[in-house]
Amino acid sequence: MVREYIFIILFFLYFECPSFTQEVNIKMNVPEHIQAGSDITVEIELNKGERGGLARFQQQLPKGITATAINLANADFSFEKNKITLIWLKLPDESRVKVVYSIHANKHLKGEFSIGGEVFIC
C-alpha cells in the first residue's frame, strides 16, 4: 500500500513539475561577521530559470538570532522556532528572484555559526 502512494507522489512530481530536473542556483549575500546586539541585511538570490510554480525556501538560524522581512518578492514569510520559511504559491515571472531580510543577533550571543538553506520548487 505504501509503495502505491510513493509511486503516485513521484508520478505527480514528474508530470506536474516538468521543470523538476532543471538546475536552480541560490546565492546568499551576507556579511561574514555579525556583532552581538547588532543587525545585518541578508540577500538571497534565487536563479530559478523558467520555473514558475509553488516554491518554498527554508533556513535554520542559530538560537539567539531573529529574522525580520524586508523585501520578499511576493512570498509569505514566517519565522518560528529559529526557522525562516518563505512560501510562494506562484513564483514571480523573472528568472532571478531576490529576497531581502535582516537578522538580529542577541547581545549575549557568542561563538561561530554557519547559515545554510534549502529550496523546493515545483
Secondary structure as UniProt FT lines:
FT   HELIX           2..16
FT   TURN            18..21
FT   STRAND          25..29
FT   TURN            36..37
FT   STRAND          39..47
FT   TURN            49..50
FT   STRAND          55..60
FT   TURN            63..64
FT   STRAND          65..71
FT   TURN            73..74
FT   STRAND          76..80
FT   TURN            81..82
FT   STRAND          83..88
FT   STRAND          96..105
FT   TURN            107..108
FT   STRAND          118..121
//
